[in-house]
Amino acid sequence: MTLAYDATGDGPALVLLHSAVCDRRMWDPQWPALVDAGYQVVRCDFRGFGQTPLPDRRHNDAEDVLDLLDALGIGQAALIASSYGGRVAVEIAARRPDRVSAMALLCAGLPEHEPTDELRAFGEREDALLEAGDVAGAVELNVDTWLGPDADDVVREKVRAMQRHAFEVQLAAPEGAGRNEVEIDLSAIKAPCLALSGGHDLADFRQIAAQLPGLLADSRHLELPWAGHLPSLERPAVVTDLLTGFLRETVPADCA
């Protein structure tokens, strides 16, 4: 099954991977700017998000993204990834380093990360709300947890809608659905990496971003003191400028 996706533009390939709070619509602010900067831009919905349903079997998101690149005839791409999408990007870069030209990770997760008590408590609260049938409460918990103080009402409503839809799809998942996890070797990653973190984010994601320069061969970390967990939505113009600057250094486009 092919992931739901959008693809447009010419030049070096970029793939935008979304947070588990959102779907591919989270990249609406960056999408036109990256195309105008001279890139072929692809964004997709993971299974169980946006317009991609869950199958009645287990799956692996990294393999799904690689299958999509194969279907589009893209041999190598830069990965721009938020939160859970960052975890997927790291897995792709570790398993297939030849397929990744660069990575920009925004408040990324990391395979095998041991959650803090704060993150674990969030997950337990979310599970309790969903088990009680309070989907609206679980949505609000996510909006309040993951958006920083700069997120306006329009952004909050956008995230609210994406998260609500994801819950609806996932709660209706067929028997047998789920993700397959695989072990990876971070030392296999060769692509240059920009790791962004948010000063208002949970400690887990700030710690992961700060650790990446010591774990990856070519990585640098930048903390955004104003940001929560979704900086590309909170101050989209600032993040777009950071991304295009990083891409000019690592994967320059002819017209960039």
Solvent accessible surface area in square Angstrom, and as a share of the most:
residue,aa,sasa,rsa
1,M,114,0.51
2,T,81,0.47
3,L,3,0.02
4,A,24,0.18
5,Y,82,0.31
6,D,41,0.21
7,A,44,0.34
8,T,58,0.34
9,G,27,0.26
10,D,124,0.64
11,G,46,0.44
12,P,41,0.26
13,A,11,0.08
14,L,0,0.00
15,V,0,0.00
16,L,0,0.00
17,L,0,0.00
18,H,0,0.00
19,S,0,0.00
20,A,38,0.30
21,V,8,0.05
22,C,0,0.00
23,D,2,0.01
24,R,29,0.11
25,R,100,0.37
26,M,1,0.00
27,W,0,0.00
28,D,56,0.29
29,P,49,0.31
30,Q,0,0.00
31,W,41,0.14
32,P,72,0.45
33,A,35,0.28
34,L,0,0.00
35,V,37,0.22
36,D,114,0.59
37,A,21,0.16
38,G,11,0.10
39,Y,2,0.01
40,Q,49,0.22
41,V,0,0.00
42,V,0,0.00
43,R,29,0.11
44,C,0,0.00
45,D,1,0.01
46,F,0,0.00
47,R,12,0.04
48,G,0,0.00
49,F,5,0.02
50,G,10,0.09
51,Q,132,0.59
52,T,2,0.01
53,P,77,0.49
54,L,30,0.15
55,P,21,0.13
56,D,99,0.51
57,R,123,0.45
58,R,127,0.46
59,H,8,0.03
60,N,10,0.05
61,D,5,0.03
62,A,1,0.01
63,E,73,0.33
64,D,11,0.06
65,V,0,0.00
66,L,16,0.08
67,D,88,0.45
68,L,3,0.02
69,L,1,0.01
70,D,84,0.44
71,A,74,0.57
72,L,52,0.26
73,G,67,0.65
74,I,13,0.07
75,G,50,0.48
76,Q,94,0.42
77,A,1,0.01
78,A,1,0.01
79,L,1,0.01
80,I,1,0.00
81,A,0,0.00
82,S,1,0.00
83,S,9,0.06
84,Y,37,0.14
85,G,0,0.00
86,G,0,0.00
87,R,70,0.25
88,V,5,0.03
89,A,0,0.00
90,V,0,0.00
91,E,15,0.07
92,I,0,0.00
93,A,1,0.01
94,A,9,0.07
95,R,85,0.31
96,R,95,0.34
97,P,49,0.31
98,D,83,0.43
99,R,22,0.08
100,V,6,0.03
101,S,27,0.17
102,A,1,0.00
103,M,0,0.00
104,A,1,0.01
105,L,1,0.01
106,L,1,0.00
107,C,0,0.00
108,A,4,0.03
109,G,9,0.09
110,L,17,0.08
111,P,19,0.12
112,E,135,0.60
113,H,56,0.25
114,E,128,0.57
115,P,46,0.29
116,T,38,0.22
117,D,113,0.59
118,E,96,0.43
119,L,34,0.17
120,R,93,0.34
121,A,56,0.43
122,F,27,0.11
123,G,25,0.24
124,E,107,0.48
125,R,133,0.49
126,E,32,0.14
127,D,75,0.39
128,A,49,0.38
129,L,17,0.08
130,L,33,0.16
131,E,150,0.67
132,A,84,0.65
133,G,58,0.56
134,D,60,0.31
135,V,40,0.23
136,A,69,0.53
137,G,21,0.21
138,A,0,0.00
139,V,1,0.01
140,E,65,0.29
141,L,41,0.20
142,N,4,0.02
143,V,0,0.00
144,D,90,0.47
145,T,37,0.21
146,W,13,0.04
147,L,13,0.06
148,G,7,0.07
149,P,93,0.58
150,D,53,0.27
151,A,13,0.10
152,D,81,0.42
153,D,118,0.61
154,V,117,0.67
155,V,22,0.13
156,R,60,0.22
157,E,83,0.37
158,K,57,0.24
159,V,0,0.00
160,R,47,0.17
161,A,38,0.29
162,M,3,0.01
163,Q,7,0.03
164,R,87,0.32
165,H,65,0.29
166,A,1,0.00
167,F,11,0.05
168,E,96,0.43
169,V,34,0.20
170,Q,60,0.27
171,L,101,0.50
172,A,80,0.62
173,A,39,0.30
174,P,56,0.35
175,E,168,0.75
176,G,43,0.41
177,A,27,0.21
178,G,19,0.19
179,R,83,0.30
180,N,67,0.34
181,E,112,0.50
182,V,55,0.32
183,E,157,0.70
184,I,36,0.18
185,D,87,0.45
186,L,39,0.19
187,S,75,0.48
188,A,29,0.23
189,I,2,0.01
190,K,131,0.56
191,A,7,0.06
192,P,33,0.21
193,C,3,0.02
194,L,8,0.04
195,A,1,0.01
196,L,0,0.00
197,S,0,0.00
198,G,0,0.00
199,G,22,0.21
200,H,105,0.47
201,D,12,0.06
202,L,17,0.08
203,A,37,0.29
204,D,0,0.00
205,F,20,0.08
206,R,93,0.34
207,Q,81,0.36
208,I,2,0.01
209,A,2,0.02
210,A,56,0.44
211,Q,96,0.43
212,L,1,0.01
213,P,54,0.34
214,G,73,0.70
215,L,78,0.39
216,L,9,0.05
217,A,83,0.65
218,D,77,0.40
219,S,21,0.13
220,R,115,0.42
221,H,62,0.28
222,L,72,0.36
223,E,60,0.27
224,L,10,0.05
225,P,100,0.63
226,W,36,0.12
227,A,0,0.00
228,G,2,0.02
229,H,3,0.01
230,L,0,0.00
231,P,1,0.01
232,S,0,0.00
233,L,4,0.02
234,E,11,0.05
235,R,94,0.34
236,P,46,0.29
237,A,74,0.57
238,V,61,0.35
239,V,0,0.00
240,T,15,0.09
241,D,98,0.51
242,L,50,0.25
243,L,1,0.00
244,T,17,0.10
245,G,18,0.18
246,F,4,0.02
247,L,1,0.01
248,R,134,0.49
249,E,118,0.53
250,T,39,0.23
251,V,19,0.11
252,P,87,0.54
253,A,8,0.06
254,D,158,0.82
255,C,94,0.57
256,A,57,0.45
